[in-house]
Amino acid sequence: MSEADERLTPPMVRWGYRFLLGRDPESEAVIEAWCGAGSLRALREGILVSPEMAALAMADFPERGGWIDNQATDEAVRACLMLRDGTAPDDEQVQLLRLRCPSLRALRRFLLGSAEIAHRLPRPDGPRSRSIRLLGQDYSLKGDSREPEFIAAPGLAPRLAALLRAAWPDGGAGRVLLEAGAGIGVNTLGLAAGAPRHAALIAHEASLRRAAALAENLADNGLEAASARAISMGQVQEAMQRESLQRLDFLRLNEADAARRAPEMAPWLLERGVLTIVSFDLAELLSEAGPGPRDLLAACVAAFPHVVAFDAAHEPQPLLDGVEINTALHRALMRPDRRDEFLLCPDLDWLERYVAQ
């Protein structure tokens, strides 16, 4: 009998439900039923072909319950690999994946994005097109109709457009912009709208599906100086070397480790006068080992001359003390996606022009 056909244990059933369905089993009786009559193969196949799994795939795999906000354990990593491969991993595989995916949320994304699982699931609805208005101009946006970024557009794009227009009244002539974690390009369009005379706007997105939509959205809107890269950006200096860039004026960090990298990058960014937007995903940060969101935001405030949050109306709120840091993080916590973005900048010369818009 193969490992995939062996009897299940209660933890394996629980992890199967959590990683695939995003929730715990309905009851202990359900767990006992699987353990009494099911196998790992049957559990995986039963879930993958279920209507519930199809609906979750179309909705971008939401999860329920507080379990998702915890750190990964050896047991969880082992179960994840068994659900993917059908066989028990060795200890080295477990430790390598635990380093790569330190949180349960990251571990679930890894499993659902693996070729072994992804090809079994229905794809989101086909491409749809809509129009978003930024600084008085209409932009075409294409994306999957169930894509959260597509549904929520324009999202933070109006904020970014207004910021760059205020920072660079000349339209950003000759400016170079880098973006990490661009998604389908909603915020990229905001950057292009705010700095229409940019010399280069290079947007990175690791998801091939989203990167394809990103490239299409840049092309459809005639953004000839903007380009998409279907990779993670990685280290800023390495990205600049890849692109043969001699300068950098704006940086948007929206990849997983953005909040942790930002304070360390302060000297390099400030030396070049780079305007930097950094993403704080509170759920991700709280589930990982190391400093939490408040400590990381406080580290940014200590490292940069100015850190600016924005309220729900996109009005700028400079962070000057602990009370304002708490307020900004509470505001992020109240957002549906439990995340927000903050501006790290060398000066506030742009602020008066922003408010006057």
C-alpha positions as CSV (number, residue, x, y, z in Angstrom):
1,M,0.0,0.0,0.0
2,S,1.4,3.4,-0.9
3,E,1.5,6.3,1.5
4,A,-1.3,8.0,-0.4
5,D,-3.5,5.1,0.3
6,E,-2.8,4.7,4.0
7,R,-5.3,5.6,6.6
8,L,-5.6,9.3,7.6
9,T,-4.8,10.8,10.9
10,P,-6.8,13.6,12.5
11,P,-4.1,16.3,12.0
12,M,-3.8,15.3,8.3
13,V,-7.5,15.7,7.8
14,R,-7.5,19.1,9.5
15,W,-4.6,20.3,7.4
16,G,-6.2,19.0,4.2
17,Y,-9.3,21.1,4.9
18,R,-7.3,24.1,6.0
19,F,-4.9,24.2,3.1
20,L,-7.3,23.3,0.4
21,L,-10.7,24.7,1.6
22,G,-9.3,27.4,3.8
23,R,-11.3,26.3,6.8
24,D,-11.5,23.7,9.6
25,P,-13.6,20.5,9.2
26,E,-17.2,20.9,10.2
27,S,-16.9,18.7,13.3
28,E,-14.9,16.1,15.0
29,A,-17.3,13.6,13.6
30,V,-16.2,14.5,10.1
31,I,-12.6,14.1,11.0
32,E,-13.4,10.7,12.6
33,A,-15.2,9.6,9.4
34,W,-12.3,10.4,7.2
35,C,-9.9,8.6,9.5
36,G,-12.1,5.6,9.6
37,A,-12.7,5.1,5.9
38,G,-10.6,7.5,3.9
39,S,-7.0,7.8,2.7
40,L,-4.8,10.8,1.8
41,R,-5.5,10.2,-1.9
42,A,-9.3,10.1,-1.3
43,L,-9.2,13.2,0.9
44,R,-7.3,15.2,-1.7
45,E,-9.3,14.0,-4.7
46,G,-12.6,14.4,-2.8
47,I,-11.8,18.0,-2.0
48,L,-10.3,19.0,-5.4
49,V,-13.4,17.8,-7.3
50,S,-15.9,19.3,-4.8
51,P,-18.2,22.3,-5.8
52,E,-16.9,24.1,-2.7
53,M,-13.3,23.9,-4.0
54,A,-14.4,25.2,-7.5
55,A,-16.2,28.1,-5.9
56,L,-13.1,28.9,-3.8
57,A,-10.9,28.9,-6.8
58,M,-13.1,31.3,-8.6
59,A,-13.1,33.6,-5.6
60,D,-9.2,33.6,-5.2
61,F,-9.2,31.1,-2.3
62,P,-10.5,33.0,0.7
63,E,-10.0,31.5,4.1
64,R,-12.0,31.4,7.3
65,G,-10.8,31.3,10.9
66,G,-7.9,32.5,12.8
67,W,-5.7,29.5,12.0
68,I,-4.3,31.2,8.9
69,D,-2.6,33.9,10.9
70,N,-0.2,31.5,12.7
71,Q,3.4,30.5,11.9
72,A,4.1,27.3,10.0
73,T,5.1,24.2,12.0
74,D,7.0,21.1,10.9
75,E,3.6,19.2,11.1
76,A,1.9,21.8,8.8
77,V,4.8,21.8,6.3
78,R,4.9,18.0,6.2
79,A,1.1,17.9,5.6
80,C,1.4,20.5,2.8
81,L,4.1,18.5,1.0
82,M,2.1,15.3,1.4
83,L,-1.0,17.0,-0.1
84,R,1.1,18.1,-3.0
85,D,3.1,15.0,-3.7
86,G,1.1,12.1,-2.2
87,T,4.3,10.9,-0.3
88,A,5.9,11.8,3.0
89,P,8.8,14.3,2.6
90,D,12.2,13.9,4.3
91,D,13.3,16.2,7.0
92,E,15.5,18.3,4.7
93,Q,12.5,19.1,2.4
94,V,10.4,20.1,5.5
95,Q,13.1,22.5,6.8
96,L,13.7,24.0,3.3
97,L,10.0,24.7,2.8
98,R,9.6,26.1,6.3
99,L,12.3,28.6,5.6
100,R,10.7,29.5,2.3
101,C,7.2,29.7,3.7
102,P,7.4,30.8,7.4
103,S,3.6,31.4,7.8
104,L,0.6,29.3,7.2
105,R,-0.7,31.8,4.7
106,A,2.5,31.6,2.7
107,L,2.3,27.8,2.9
108,R,-1.2,27.7,1.6
109,R,-0.3,29.9,-1.3
110,F,2.6,27.6,-2.1
111,L,0.4,24.6,-2.2
112,L,-2.5,26.2,-4.2
113,G,0.0,27.6,-6.7
114,S,1.9,24.4,-7.2
115,A,1.5,22.7,-10.6
116,E,0.2,19.5,-9.0
117,I,-2.8,21.4,-7.5
118,A,-3.3,24.4,-9.8
119,H,-4.0,22.4,-13.0
120,R,-6.9,20.6,-11.3
121,L,-8.8,23.8,-10.4
122,P,-11.1,25.9,-12.6
123,R,-9.6,29.2,-13.7
124,P,-11.2,32.5,-12.9
125,D,-13.7,34.0,-15.3
126,G,-12.2,35.2,-18.6
127,P,-10.8,38.6,-19.2
128,R,-13.0,41.6,-18.6
129,S,-12.4,45.3,-19.4
130,R,-13.4,48.3,-17.5
131,S,-12.4,52.0,-17.3
132,I,-10.8,53.8,-14.3
133,R,-10.4,57.5,-14.1
134,L,-7.1,59.0,-12.8
135,L,-6.4,62.7,-12.7
136,G,-9.3,63.4,-15.1
137,Q,-8.2,60.9,-17.7
138,D,-9.8,57.5,-18.5
139,Y,-7.6,54.4,-18.5
140,S,-8.5,51.0,-19.8
141,L,-8.1,48.1,-17.4
142,K,-8.3,44.4,-18.2
143,G,-8.3,41.5,-15.8
144,D,-10.1,38.4,-14.6
145,S,-13.6,39.4,-13.4
146,R,-13.0,37.6,-10.0
147,E,-9.6,39.2,-9.5
148,P,-9.7,41.2,-6.2
149,E,-7.4,43.9,-7.7
150,F,-9.7,44.2,-10.7
151,I,-12.8,44.4,-8.7
152,A,-11.4,47.0,-6.2
153,A,-9.9,49.3,-8.9
154,P,-8.9,52.0,-8.8
155,G,-7.9,51.2,-5.2
156,L,-4.8,53.2,-4.2
157,A,-4.0,54.4,-7.7
158,P,-5.6,57.8,-7.3
159,R,-3.4,58.4,-4.2
160,L,-0.2,57.5,-6.2
161,A,-1.2,59.6,-9.1
162,A,-1.9,62.6,-6.9
163,L,1.4,62.1,-5.0
164,L,3.6,62.0,-8.1
165,R,1.9,65.0,-9.7
166,A,2.5,67.0,-6.5
167,A,6.1,65.7,-6.2
168,W,7.0,66.4,-9.8
169,P,5.0,69.3,-11.3
170,D,6.9,68.9,-14.6
171,G,5.2,65.6,-15.2
172,G,8.2,63.6,-14.0
173,A,10.3,64.4,-17.0
174,G,13.3,62.0,-17.1
175,R,12.3,60.2,-13.9
176,V,12.9,56.5,-13.4
177,L,10.3,54.4,-11.4
178,L,10.5,50.8,-10.2
179,E,7.6,48.8,-8.9
180,A,7.8,45.4,-7.1
181,G,4.6,43.4,-6.9
182,A,2.6,45.3,-9.5
183,G,-0.3,42.9,-9.8
184,I,-2.3,43.5,-13.0
185,G,-1.2,47.1,-13.1
186,V,-3.9,49.2,-11.4
187,N,-1.3,51.1,-9.3
188,T,1.1,51.1,-12.2
189,L,-1.5,53.1,-14.1
190,G,-1.6,55.5,-11.2
191,L,2.1,56.0,-11.3
192,A,2.0,56.6,-15.1
193,A,-0.9,59.1,-14.7
194,G,1.0,61.0,-12.0
195,A,4.3,61.1,-14.0
196,P,3.3,61.0,-17.7
197,R,6.7,62.2,-18.8
198,H,8.7,59.5,-17.0
199,A,11.8,58.1,-18.7
200,A,11.2,54.6,-17.5
201,L,8.6,52.8,-15.4
202,I,9.5,49.1,-14.9
203,A,6.8,47.0,-13.1
204,H,7.6,43.6,-11.7
205,E,5.0,40.8,-11.0
206,A,5.9,37.2,-10.2
207,S,2.5,35.7,-11.1
208,L,2.6,34.9,-14.8
209,R,-1.2,35.3,-15.1
210,R,-1.1,38.7,-13.5
211,A,2.0,39.7,-15.3
212,A,0.3,39.0,-18.6
213,A,-2.6,41.3,-17.7
214,L,-0.1,43.9,-16.5
215,A,1.7,43.9,-19.8
216,E,-1.6,44.1,-21.7
217,N,-2.8,47.1,-19.6
218,L,0.4,49.0,-20.2
219,A,0.2,48.4,-23.9
220,D,-3.5,49.2,-24.2
221,N,-3.0,52.6,-22.6
222,G,-0.1,53.5,-24.9
223,L,2.5,53.7,-22.1
224,E,5.6,53.3,-24.3
225,A,8.1,54.1,-21.6
226,A,6.6,51.6,-19.2
227,S,7.3,47.9,-19.3
228,A,6.4,44.7,-17.4
229,R,8.7,42.0,-16.0
230,A,7.2,38.6,-15.1
231,I,9.6,38.1,-12.2
232,S,10.0,39.2,-8.6
233,M,12.0,42.4,-8.5
234,G,14.4,41.2,-5.8
235,Q,17.1,43.6,-4.5
236,V,16.7,47.1,-5.9
237,Q,20.4,47.4,-6.8
238,E,20.3,44.1,-8.8
239,A,17.1,45.2,-10.6
240,M,18.8,48.5,-11.6
241,Q,21.8,46.6,-12.8
242,R,19.6,44.2,-14.9
243,E,17.9,47.2,-16.5
244,S,21.1,49.3,-16.9
245,L,19.5,52.1,-14.9
246,Q,21.8,55.0,-13.8
247,R,19.2,56.7,-11.5
248,L,16.1,55.9,-9.4
249,D,13.5,58.5,-8.4
250,F,10.6,56.4,-7.2
251,L,10.3,52.9,-5.7
252,R,7.1,51.0,-4.8
253,L,7.8,47.9,-2.7
254,N,4.8,45.5,-2.6
255,E,6.5,42.2,-2.3
256,A,6.3,40.0,0.8
257,D,9.4,41.3,2.6
258,A,8.9,45.0,1.8
259,A,8.2,46.2,5.3
260,R,11.2,44.3,6.7
261,R,13.6,45.6,4.0
262,A,12.7,49.2,4.1
263,P,14.5,50.4,7.3
264,E,17.7,48.7,6.2
265,M,17.5,50.4,2.8
266,A,17.1,53.9,4.2
267,P,20.7,55.2,3.8
268,W,20.9,54.1,0.2
269,L,17.4,55.5,-0.7
270,L,18.0,58.8,1.1
271,E,21.4,59.3,-0.6
272,R,19.5,59.3,-3.9
273,G,16.4,61.2,-2.8
274,V,14.1,58.3,-3.7
275,L,10.4,58.5,-3.0
276,T,9.5,55.1,-1.6
277,I,6.1,53.5,-1.1
278,V,6.2,50.4,1.2
279,S,3.4,47.9,1.7
280,F,2.4,46.6,5.1
281,D,0.4,43.4,5.0
282,L,-0.6,43.2,8.7
283,A,-1.8,39.6,8.6
284,E,1.4,38.4,7.0
285,L,3.6,40.4,9.4
286,L,1.8,39.2,12.5
287,S,2.1,35.6,11.5
288,E,5.8,35.7,10.9
289,A,8.7,35.6,13.4
290,G,10.5,38.8,14.1
291,P,9.3,42.4,14.7
292,G,5.6,43.1,14.3
293,P,4.0,45.8,12.2
294,R,4.2,48.5,14.9
295,D,7.9,47.9,15.5
296,L,8.6,47.9,11.7
297,L,6.7,51.1,11.1
298,A,8.4,52.7,14.1
299,A,11.7,51.6,12.6
300,C,10.8,53.3,9.3
301,V,9.9,56.5,11.2
302,A,13.3,56.4,12.9
303,A,15.2,55.7,9.7
304,F,13.6,58.2,7.3
305,P,13.1,62.0,7.7
306,H,9.4,61.6,7.0
307,V,6.9,58.8,6.9
308,V,3.4,59.6,5.6
309,A,0.2,57.6,5.9
310,F,-3.0,58.3,4.0
311,D,-6.5,58.2,5.3
312,A,-9.5,56.7,3.6
313,A,-9.9,59.9,1.4
314,H,-6.2,59.6,0.4
315,E,-5.4,62.7,2.5
316,P,-1.7,62.6,3.7
317,Q,-1.1,62.1,7.5
318,P,2.6,62.5,8.4
319,L,3.6,60.1,11.3
320,L,5.2,62.1,14.0
321,D,4.7,60.0,17.2
322,G,3.5,56.7,18.6
323,V,-0.1,57.8,18.6
324,E,-0.1,58.5,14.9
325,I,1.7,55.2,14.2
326,N,-1.1,53.3,16.1
327,T,-3.8,55.2,14.3
328,A,-2.3,54.4,10.9
329,L,-2.0,50.7,11.7
330,H,-5.5,50.6,13.1
331,R,-6.7,52.2,9.8
332,A,-4.9,49.5,7.9
333,L,-6.4,46.8,10.1
334,M,-9.9,48.0,9.3
335,R,-9.3,47.7,5.6
336,P,-10.8,44.5,4.1
337,D,-7.4,43.2,3.0
338,R,-5.8,44.3,6.3
339,R,-3.0,46.1,4.5
340,D,-1.9,49.6,3.6
341,E,1.0,51.5,2.0
342,F,3.1,54.2,3.5
343,L,5.3,56.8,1.9
344,L,9.0,57.1,3.0
345,C,10.5,60.4,1.8
346,P,13.4,62.8,2.3
347,D,11.2,65.9,2.5
348,L,7.6,67.2,2.5
349,D,8.1,69.8,-0.3
350,W,5.3,68.1,-2.2
351,L,2.7,68.2,0.6
352,E,1.3,71.7,0.0
353,R,0.8,71.0,-3.7
354,Y,-0.9,67.6,-2.9
355,V,-3.4,69.2,-0.5
356,A,-4.1,72.0,-3.1
357,Q,-5.2,69.5,-5.8
